């Protein structure tokens, strides 16, 4: 199951995705424990954006988080807070040394300490921004960041590197206990 990404902050309920029998628009799927089984496979498609899997005491979610979604705080939404998120995993995505932005980009994250200037170029550390936001919104959260750069690693699809329309499939599957 997956949603059609919109580069925003909409997170669909797993039951809506199952009932509709079609692809719903949004950038994430959430569930409460008991609503998914080890038979369900949830996918997030990315090419440089952050794929995230989050688990909590009451449920979990998979997210596609581009800079627009991060700006809109998809990863800190009220629905995620209701799930009691305790751990997060950030998969392969563009890293700070490859995420060059324009000066206008400061407007989206005006208070962020995660801008870096090198040789007159501006870069933004999207992962560090997400980690800071998660830690502020979910005290005690455990976070795993793969630190794999889709732009630098040719085996991953990267829109910024070569304009590809291909995507990396990031799949979440519940483990049997």
C-alpha positions as CSV (number, residue, x, y, z in Angstrom):
1,X,0.0,0.0,0.0
2,X,1.2,3.5,-0.7
3,X,-0.1,7.0,-1.3
4,X,0.4,9.3,-4.3
5,X,3.0,11.8,-3.0
6,X,2.0,15.5,-3.0
7,X,5.1,17.0,-1.3
8,X,2.9,18.2,1.5
9,X,1.8,17.1,5.0
10,X,-1.2,14.9,4.5
11,X,-1.1,11.5,6.3
12,X,-3.8,9.0,5.3
13,X,-5.2,6.4,7.7
14,X,-4.4,2.8,6.7
15,X,-8.1,1.9,6.8
16,X,-8.9,4.6,4.2
17,X,-6.2,3.3,2.0
18,X,-7.5,-0.3,2.3
19,X,-11.2,0.6,1.8
20,X,-10.7,2.9,-1.2
21,X,-9.0,0.2,-3.2
22,X,-7.1,3.0,-5.0
23,X,-4.1,5.2,-4.4
24,X,-5.0,8.1,-2.2
25,X,-3.1,11.4,-2.2
26,X,-0.8,12.2,0.6
27,X,2.7,11.8,1.9
28,X,2.2,9.2,4.6
29,X,0.1,6.4,6.0
30,X,-0.6,5.9,9.7
31,X,-2.1,3.0,11.6
32,X,-3.0,1.9,15.1
33,X,-1.6,-1.4,16.3
34,X,-3.9,-4.2,15.2
35,X,-4.8,-2.4,11.9
36,X,-1.8,-4.0,10.1
37,X,-0.4,-7.4,10.0
38,X,2.9,-9.0,8.7
39,X,1.0,-9.5,5.4
40,X,0.7,-5.7,4.8
41,X,3.6,-4.0,3.1
42,X,3.7,-0.2,3.1
43,X,5.8,1.7,0.7
44,X,7.2,5.2,0.5
45,X,8.7,6.3,-2.8
46,X,11.5,8.8,-2.8
47,X,14.3,10.1,-5.0
48,X,16.0,12.5,-2.7
49,X,13.3,13.2,0.0
50,X,13.4,11.6,3.4
51,X,11.6,8.2,3.8
52,X,10.7,7.8,7.4
53,X,9.2,4.9,9.5
54,X,7.9,5.8,12.9
55,X,6.7,3.6,15.7
56,X,5.0,4.4,18.9
57,X,3.0,2.9,21.8
58,X,-0.3,3.2,19.9
59,X,0.7,2.7,16.3
60,X,3.0,3.8,13.6
61,X,3.5,5.6,10.3
62,X,5.5,5.7,7.1
63,X,6.3,9.1,5.6
64,X,7.7,10.8,2.5
65,X,9.2,14.0,3.7
66,X,10.6,16.5,1.2
67,X,11.6,20.0,2.3
68,X,8.0,21.2,1.8
69,X,6.7,18.4,4.1
70,X,9.5,19.2,6.7
71,X,8.6,22.9,6.5
72,X,4.9,21.9,7.2
73,X,6.1,19.6,10.0
74,X,4.6,16.3,8.6
75,X,6.9,14.5,10.9
76,X,5.4,16.2,14.0
77,X,1.7,16.2,13.1
78,X,-1.0,15.8,15.7
79,X,-1.9,12.3,14.4
80,X,1.7,11.2,15.1
81,X,1.6,12.6,18.6
82,X,-1.6,10.6,19.2
83,X,0.4,7.4,18.3
84,X,2.9,8.1,21.0
85,X,5.9,7.9,18.7
86,X,9.0,6.4,20.4
87,X,11.3,5.6,17.5
88,X,12.1,6.8,14.0
89,X,14.1,5.6,11.1
90,X,15.3,7.9,8.3
91,X,16.2,6.1,5.1
92,X,18.5,7.0,2.2
93,X,18.0,10.7,1.1
94,X,20.0,13.7,0.0
95,X,22.5,14.8,2.5
96,X,23.7,18.2,3.5
97,X,26.8,18.3,1.2
98,X,24.6,17.7,-1.9
99,X,21.5,19.7,-0.9
100,X,22.3,23.0,-2.4
101,X,19.7,25.7,-1.9
102,X,19.2,29.3,-2.9
103,X,19.3,32.3,-0.6
104,X,15.5,32.5,-0.8
105,X,15.3,29.1,0.9
106,X,16.2,30.7,4.2
107,X,12.6,32.0,4.2
108,X,11.3,28.5,4.8
109,X,13.5,27.8,7.8
110,X,14.3,31.2,9.2
111,X,15.4,30.1,12.6
112,X,17.2,26.9,11.5
113,X,20.8,26.5,12.5
114,X,21.3,23.9,9.8
115,X,22.4,26.0,6.9
116,X,26.0,25.7,5.7
117,X,27.9,28.0,3.4
118,X,30.8,26.6,1.4
119,X,32.7,28.3,-1.5
120,X,29.8,30.8,-1.8
121,X,27.2,28.1,-2.1
122,X,24.4,27.5,0.5
123,X,23.5,24.0,1.7
124,X,20.8,22.8,4.0
125,X,20.9,19.8,6.4
126,X,17.4,18.4,6.2
127,X,18.1,15.4,8.3
128,X,19.4,17.5,11.2
129,X,16.3,19.7,11.0
130,X,14.1,16.6,11.1
131,X,16.0,15.1,14.0
132,X,15.8,18.3,16.0
133,X,12.1,18.6,15.4
134,X,11.5,15.0,16.3
135,X,13.5,15.3,19.6
136,X,11.5,18.5,20.5
137,X,8.1,16.9,19.8
138,X,8.7,13.4,21.0
139,X,10.9,13.5,24.2
140,X,13.1,10.4,24.5
141,X,12.6,9.3,20.9
142,X,15.3,6.9,19.5
143,X,16.3,7.9,16.0
144,X,18.2,5.9,13.4
145,X,19.5,7.9,10.4
146,X,21.0,5.8,7.6
147,X,23.1,8.8,6.5
148,X,23.1,7.4,2.9
149,X,23.1,10.1,0.3
150,X,20.9,9.4,-2.7
151,X,22.7,12.1,-4.7
152,X,26.2,10.7,-4.1
153,X,25.4,7.0,-4.3
154,X,24.7,6.0,-7.9
155,X,22.8,2.8,-6.9
156,X,20.0,5.1,-5.6
157,X,17.7,7.2,-7.7
158,X,18.2,11.0,-7.3
159,X,16.1,13.6,-9.0
160,X,18.6,16.3,-8.2
161,X,21.5,14.3,-9.6
162,X,20.1,13.5,-13.0
163,X,16.4,14.5,-13.2
164,X,15.2,10.8,-13.1
165,X,11.5,10.0,-12.7
166,X,12.5,6.6,-11.1
167,X,12.0,6.3,-7.4
168,X,13.6,4.3,-4.5
169,X,11.0,2.0,-2.8
170,X,11.3,2.2,0.9
171,X,9.2,-0.7,2.3
172,X,7.9,-1.1,5.8
173,X,6.7,-4.5,7.0
174,X,5.6,-5.4,10.5
175,X,7.8,-8.2,12.0
176,X,6.1,-11.2,13.6
177,X,6.7,-11.1,17.4
